[in-house]
Amino acid sequence: MSEILFALLPMAILVISMGICKWPGDKSSLFTLIITILLAIFIFKAPVQEIGTTLLNSSYRACVTILSVIWIAVFSYNLLLHSGKIEILKGQLAAISTDKSVQVLLITWGFGGLLEGMAGYGTSVAIPAAILVTLGFRPLFAVLVSLIANSEPTTFGAVGIAETVLAEETGCPLPELCKATIQQLFPFIFLIPITLTILADRRRQALPKNLLLGTLVGGVSYLAQYLTANYLGPETPAIIGSICSIIAIIIWSHFHPSGQKSSFTNGYTARQIYQAWSIYGFIILFILLAIPFHFKGTALLLLGGAFIGGQIQGVKTKKQLVLLGKTLVQIRTTIIMVIALVGISALMEISGMIRLMADTLTTLAGNGYAFWSPLVGEAGTFLTGSGTSANILFGKLQVGIAENINVEPSWLTAANTTGTTAGKIISPQSIAIAASACQLQGKEGEILKQAFPYALVYGILLGIIVALGS
């Protein structure tokens, strides 16, 4: 009995330090790592040399596999900000329609999903929310719909890093994980666009239009994500799905004009549009070209696309190098947090803590655990603010339990990453970023209160889907 309490201690410390003491993620994870090392040595009798080797290997893996992608993904977004071309993208989006349902769907689900697929880590909530405020939406509403829209795309966000990391941490085949992920998220790819359109326009007479528009966009997005996830891999579903959604919404707007004139102009030259989209365009091109060759250097592809796109946008090489350095400083807390979390996960595995937790949870929940598996991922994202971090923390645990209850490991492991999409809606980090972008500092509690019911229903429905599929 005492051993299981010690095995649970790292998770408990992480919950208390982040959730109750409100310590930042880097400080909480570092403190938890130190405690985990002490537990591994003195309670679980892991050899000191093995602990040292494990920490070195996990740190190397964190830097090469995870942090390199995060660094360049955020850098590509910073290039867009520095060049000022983000304003052209904003103007183009705002000029498409004055229909509120179309605007919300286009900016949060379409453009926000594209930002999530390319960069993630807050940009996909902050920018859409800020654009909606400039269009006249209430700040609180803008934040809420941006948080809801930023749920489903996160599992394939930042060029699929969360899914890739989950496969590496658990040993589950990546194609099987992608397939299971899309199957579990199928209803939400329709439900979220429909919910967004209804929230944007609550009039009863607008309901048929909103249902049709949401279903159309959801169908297009699902088809694109299904094909890319199954045949190309985890790098492009969020990107291609969002681009297809944007195209579908634009076509819808053409055949269903609102009748009101937009105050924003779309009078940009072809050269300006090419420059504005060049960074993302080249990144997508390089990723697609690399897929047939099974090239794994995702960070190199991101860097190549960002560098060429930055040159086209007028950002010289010297300035790009400066921005690259500044981005590294910008994500310094993320670097510490990710290295510490990967270390915690690795130490808990080699010391037997994860196996002990898996056996105990199996005994307590039995075959009914499948329902709770997504809620574990949701809780992980609520704590860490990152689906990637939640997969690092709990991916191995899900595999252990799957083996105990004779469920396909890829199915239960995928439930962890799909659960993170629900947790993103109420992630304190996402809420803080969105609140800052919309001048709502101090209103984080009100945002959480409004967002929580959506995350709760999302998690329960997902639990039912996973339980039925297991």
N, C-alpha and C positions, 0 to 999 in steps of 0.2 A: 504493500500500500504506500509506503514512504517513497519508493522508487518512482511511482507514477506521479506523485506530487512534485518530486524534483524534476521529472521529465517535462511537466507542464510549466515549471517555473519560468523558463525563458519567454514563453508566450504571455504568461501572466505579467511579467515585468514590462514587456513591450506594451501591453494593453494599459497598464497602470501609468507608465511614464508618458505615453502619448495621449491616452484618452482621459486620464484623471489629472495628472500633474501638468499636462499641456506642454511637455517638453517638445522641442523640435525633433523631426525625424532623425537627423544625423546624431544628435546627442542621445536620444533614446536607443537607437540601434547599436551605437558604440558601447553604451553601458550594458545593454543586454548581451552583446558579444563577450564582454569581459566576464559576466556572470556565467555564460555558457561554457567558456573555457575552464573556469574553476569547477563547474559541475562535471564536465567531461573528465577532468583530472582526478578530482577527489571523491566523487560519488560513483561515476561509471567506469573509473579505472582505465581510461583510454591512455595509451602510451604518449608521453610528451612529444616524442619525435614524430609520431603519426599526426598529432594535433598540429605541429608546426608545418609539416608537409601539406596537410589538408588546407591550412589557411593560405599558404603560398599558392597552391593550385587554384583555390576558390577565388583569390584576389586576381590572379592572372585571367581566369575565365570571366570574371565580372568585368574587367577592363576591356578585354578583347571582344567578347560576345555582346555585352549589354551597353556599357558606357560609351564605347566608340560610336555606336549607332545613335544613342541619345545626344551625344556631343554634336555630331554632324547634322542631325535632324533639327536641333534647336538653332544651330549656326545657319542653316538654310533659311529659316524663318527670320533670323536677325538680319540677314542680307536683304531680304524683302523690305524689312522695316527701314534699314539704312538707306536704300536706294529710293525710298518713297513710293515705289510702285504698288505697294499695298493699297494706296488710295485709289488707284485705277481699278483694282479688283473690287474694292468696296463700291465705287461709283457704278461699275457695270452691273453688279448684283442689285443695287438699289433702284436702278432705272428699268429693270425688267417688268415690274408690275406694281400696282398700288393695292392689289388685293392682299389683305392682311394674312390670309391663310397661305397664299403663295409666297409672300415675303418671309414669313416665319419658317416655312418648310425649306425654301431655297437657301436661306442664310444659315440656319442651324443644322438641318439634316444634310443639305447638299454641300455648302461651303465648309461648314463646321466639320462634317465627316471627312472632307478632303484634307483639312488641316490636321485632323486626328490621324489620318492615314499617313501623312507626310512627317509630321513633327510630334504631335501629341503634347503631353506634359503641360497642359493649361492653355495653350494657344487656341485650342479648338472650343474653349468655353469663353475665354475673355474677348476674343475678336468678334464672334457672332453677337454676343450680348451687347458689345459697344456699338456695333452697326445698327442693331435694332433700336437702341436708344436714340441714335441720330435720326432714325425714321419716325420717331414720335411715340414708340412704345414705352410703357412705364418701366423703369429700371428693374423693379422686383420681378415683373413678368418676364422681361428679357433674360434675366438670370435663370429663372425657373425653366423656361423652355430650352435654353441653351444647355442646362444640366441634363434635362430629360433626353435631348437629342444626342448628347455626348455619351450615352450609355452603350448601346449595341456596337458602334464602330470601334470601341476601345480594345476589343479582343484582338483585332488585326491592326491596331494603331501603331504609329511609328515604324512603318514598314514591317509589321508582323513580329516585332521583337518579343512581345509577351508570349505568343504562341511558340516561337522558336526556343525561347528560354525554357518554357514548360516541357517541351520535348527533350531538351538536353538534361534538365534536372531529373526527369522521371524515367527516361529511357523508352518512353512510348513512341511508336513510329509517327513522324510528323504528318504524313498523309491521313492516317487514321484519326489523329487529333483534329485536323482541319475538317474532316468529314463529320465527325461527331459534334464539333462546335457549331457548324452551320445547321445541322439537324436540330439541335437544342434551341438555337436562336430563331428558327424559322418563324414562329408566330410574332415575335417582337419586331422583326423587320417590317411587318405590316402594321402592328399595333402602335408603334411609336410615331410613324408619319401621320396616321389617323388621329392620334391623340394631339399631336402638335397643331393640326389644322383646326380641330374642334376648339382647342384652347384659344387659338388666335381669333376665331369667329364663332361665338357661342349662339348666334341666332338660329332659331329652329329652322327657318327657311334655307339656311346655309348648310344644314346637315347633309342632304344628299350630295351636294357638290363636294363637301369636305370628305365624305366617305369615299367617293369616287376618286378624288385627287390623291388621298392618302393610300388607297389600295393600288392605284396605278403606280405611284412612286415606289411603294413597298415592293410591288411585283417586279418592277425593273431592277431595283436594288438587289432583291433576292436572287434573281436570275444571274446578275453580274457577279455577285459574291459567291454563289454556289459554283459557277463554272470556274472562276479564278481560284477559289479555295481548293477545289478538287483536282484541277488540272495544272495550275501554275504554282500554287503554294501560298503561304501566309503573308507574303510581302505585299500583295496587291489587292486583296478583296475590298478593303476599306477605301482604297484609292479609286479603283475602277468602279466600284459600286456607287461612290459619291459622284463621280463624273457622269455616269449614266443617269443618276437621279437629277443632276443639274440640267442635263439635256432634256430629260422628260418634262421637267417643270417649265423650262423655257418653251418647249413645244406646246404644252398645255396653255401657257399664258398667251401664246400667239393665237390659238383658236378660241380662247375664253378671255378676251380682254376685259378689264375691270370697268372701262368707260371713263376713268379719271386719269388726268395727266400727271405723270410723275414730276416732282420738283427736281429730280436728278437727271443729268444728261448722260447719254451713252455715246456721245459724239467723239469717241477716241479714234485715232488713226490706227490702221493695221499695224504699224510699227510699234505704237505704244502698247497695244494689246499683246503683241508678240513679246515685247520686253517684259511686260508685267507677268506673263505666264511662263517665261522661259525657264526659270529655276525649277518649278514643278514639272514642266514639260520634259526637260532633259533628264530629271531624276526618274520619271516614269519610263522614258525611252530606254535608259541604261538598264533599269531593272528588268524590263521585258526582254531586252536583247541578251541579258545574262542568263535568263532562266533555262534556255535549252542546253547551256553548257554547265549547269548546276554550279555556277559560281557562288561562293559563300561569302565573299567580301562585301557585305551590304554597306558597311561604312565607306568603303572605297567608291562604290557606285553613287552613294549620296554625295560624297565630296566632289566627285567628278561632275555630277549634274549641277551642284550648287556653284562650283567654281566657274563653269562655262556660263551658266545663267547669270551669275553675278557680273561677269565680264560684259555680257550683252546689256545688262542694266546699268553699266557704266561704273561699276565698283572695281577699281584697280587692284592688281595682285597684292600690293603692299597693304592696302586697306583691308583686303580680305583676310590677310594673315593677322592683322591687328584684331579684327572681329573674331577670328577663330580663337585667339588667346583670351579675349574678353568673354567669349561664350564659355570657355573652360572655367574661368573664374565664376561666372554666373551659375554654373551647375555644380559648384564645389560641394554643396551640402548633399546633393543627389549622389555624387561620387562616393562620399563617405557612407551614406546610407545604404547604397546598393552593395558596396564591398562588404560592409558589416552584415547585411542580411544574407548574402550568399554564404558568408563564413558561418553564420549561425546555423543555416540549413545544413551545410556540409558537416559541421561538428555534431549536430543532433542526429545525423544519419550514422556516422561512423561509431558514435558512442552507444547507439541502440535506443536513443530517446524516441525517435520517430516510430520505430517498430513497437515499442512499449505503448505509445499513445494510440497507435492504430489498433493494437490488440484490445486495449481498454475500451475504445470507442465502439469497436465491433461487439464487445460483450454487452455494452450498455444499450446500443441502438439496434443491433442485429441487422437483419435485412432492411429494416426501415431507415437505415442511414442514408440510402440513396436520396431520399427527400431532402435531407439536411445538407448534402454535399455542396450545392451551390451557395448556401448561406454561409458556409465556411469561407469560400472565396469572396463573398460580399463583405463579410466582416474584415477580411484581410485588406481589401481595398479601402474600406472605411478607415482603417487604422493607418495604413501606409500612404494612401493617396495614389497608389500605383497598382495597376493590374499585374505588371511585371513582378513587382515586389511580392504581391500576394501569391503569385504562382511559385516564386522561389520559396516562400515560407511554407506553403501547404501542399504543393504538388506531390511531393514524396509521400506525405501522409495519406493523400487520396489513393495513391497506388497501393499502399500497404493495406488499406481498408478494403479496396476492391478485390485484392487477392484473398482476403479473409472471408468475404461474403460471396465469392464466386461471381463477381460482376466483371465484365470486360474492362480492364484497366484504363484503356483510352476513353471509354465513355464516362467513367467517374472522374478521371483527370480533366477531361474537357469541361465537366460540370464546375470545376474550380474556376476556370477562366471565364466561362459564361456567367458564373456568379459575380465575378469582378465587375461585369458590365452594370449590374444592379447597384453595386456598391459605389460606382462612380457618381451616381446621381446625388449621393449624400456625402461624398468625400469632403472632409473639412478643407483639404487643400484646394480642391476645385472650387468650393464655395468661396473661399478667401480670395482666390484669383479673380473670380467673376465679380465679387463684391467690390474689389478694388477697381476693376475696369469700368464699373458703372457708378462709382462714387457712393457705394452703399456700405462703407466701413462702419462697423458697429451693428449692422443689420444681419450678420451671419446667422444668428439664432432664428430669426424670422424666416430666412431663406431655408434653413434646415427643416423648420417646422412645416413649410409648404411642400418641400421636396420629399419628405419622409414617406408619406402615404404611397407615392408612386414607386419608390424603391421597395417598400414592403410588399405591395401587390406583385411587382415584378419578380421579387425573390420567391414568393409563394407559388406563383404560376410556373416559374422555372423549376422549382423543387418537384412539382407534380409531373412536369414533362420528363425530368430525369428519372423519377421513380417509375413512371410507366415504361420508359425506354430501357430500364435495367432488367 
